[in-house]
């Protein structure tokens, strides 16, 4: 029975992708916000939103809320799998790296380097999204937003390309949802914080 329990736990962890481990302390005091976000993403057909933006100042717990939301939605079987992307990570400095990270979390054997064209690299990811209801968390979006003069930060993914990728993920499957965390307002089409 111990081996069976280990197998079940490994399956649960695989469904959570690269989502960070929960903190040692319990998550307390944000149940209304979590419920509001859950309802936003899961309302009746025609009324639900396919994305949510958690926006606020640094240190307010945006990432903690988003991780707990995603963990709960997968644990309660509202979604079959999760993907976690921190866009400020050294591993995902461009959209190609982000695609590779998404592919690794969704598919057992995936490498973006096997594809010469971006559309070809996205095809297995789109099929995986069609197969399973997926929630994707993009954390720290403010790190890819242009400055006041419109200059993109050096060494990070281009926000226009990244938002186009996000739209591609949403159109791949009606059961895919995106959650963003950001200190700043995102550009269209994700400009409305929810």
N, C-alpha and C positions, 0 to 999 in steps of 0.2 A: 504494500500500500504506500510505502514511502516513495518508491520509484514512480508509482502512478501519480502521486501528489507532485513530485518534481517535474514530471512530464506536463501536467496541467499548468503548473507555474511557468514553465518555459514557454508554453503556448500563449499564456496571458502576456508575458513579457514581449514576445514576438509581435503580438497585436499592437503593442504600444510604441513600436519603432524605437527611435532614439529619445523618447520623452525622458527628461531627467527624473531621477528617483524622487519620491515624495520626501518632504522634510521629516526629521525625527519627531517633531512636535505635530500635533493635530492641526488641521486646517479649520479655524473657528472664526465666526463672525461675518462671513460673506455669503451666507446662504441665499439671501434675497437676490444678490447680484448674480450668483450662479444660476438660480432659477430663472431669472429674467433672460440671461444669455441662452440657457437651454430652450426656453420657450421661443425665443427669437429664431433659433436655428431649426426647431422641430414642430412648428405650428402646422395646422392643416394645410393641405396642398393649395397652392395659389397665394397663401398668406405668409409662408415662411421666407426667410432670407437665406441666401446661400453663403453669406459671410457675416462676420461680426468683427468690429474694431474695438479693442479695449485701449482707450487713450487716457493718458494722465501723466502727471509729473513723475520724475525719477524717484524710486523708493516707495511708491504707493502700493506696490504688490501686483502690478499688471501681469507679470510673468507667472507668479504663484497662482493667481486666479485662473489664468488661461490654462496652465498645466492641470490644475485640479478639475476644471471643466472638461478638458479632453479626457483625462483619466476616468472621470465619472461616466462620460458618455460611452466610452468603450467598455468599461466594467459593467454598465447596465445594459449592454448590447444594443444601444441606440445606433452605434457605429461598430463595424467589424474590425477596423484597424485605424491606427493613428500614425501621423508623420510629424516630426518635429524638426524645424529648421530655424537655427539662430543665424540671421543674416549678417551679424557682425563677427561670426566665427571665422577663424583663419582658414578653415577647410572649404568655405563656400564664398570665395572672393568674387566669383562671377556667376552668371546664370548657368553656365555649363556645370560648375561645381554644385549648384543647387539642384539641377536636374539629376546629377549623379547621386547626391545624397537622398533625394526622393526615391530614385530607382532602387538604391540599396535597401531602403526601409520597406519597400513594397514587394520586391522580388528577390528570390533566393540568390540568383546569379545575375548581376547587372553591372555593367560598366559603360559609362557614356563614351569612353574612348573607342568602343567597338563600332561606333556609328560616325559616318562622315557628315551627315546632315542632322540638324536639330530635330526636324520633323520625324526622321527615322528613329532617333533616340527617344522621342516622346511616345511613339506607338505602343511599346510594351507597358509603359506607365499608364497610358490611357486605357488599355485593356484591363490592367489591374484595378483601376478605379471603377470600371464598369462591372467587374466581378464582385467587388466588395464595397459596401458603404464606408467611406473614408473621411476622416476629419484631419485637416492639415493645419498645423500651428506655425505661423511665421512670426518669430519673436524679434523684438528690437528693430522694427522697420525704420525708425528714425535714423539709424546709422547708414542707410542708403539714400536718404532724401537729399536733394540738392540744397546748397546754402542759399542765402538771400540773393546772391548774384546769379543763381541758376547753375552753379558748377557742381558737378557730382563729386563726392568724396573720392579721394585716390584709394585704389586697392580694394574697392568693394563693388558689388554687382550694380549695374546700371538699373535705376528704378523703373524706367520705361520698359526695358526688356523683362524685368522681374514681374511687373504688373501684367504684361502681356502673357507671361507664363501662367500667372494666377488665373487669368481668364480662360486660358486653354484647359487648365485643370478643372475649372468649373463646368466648361462645356463638354468635357469628356464624359461626365456622368451626372445625372440629376440627383444622385445621392451623395455627391461630394460637397463638403462644407469647408470653408476657410475661416480661421481665426487669426487676427493680426493683433500684435501689441505694438504701441508706438507712443512716444512722447509728443509727437506732432501729428497734425492732420495729414492723412494720406492723399495723394492726387486721385483724380477721377480714374476709374469708376468706383474706387473704394474710399471716396472722400468723406462719407458720412459715418461718424462714429456711432456705434449702436450699443 
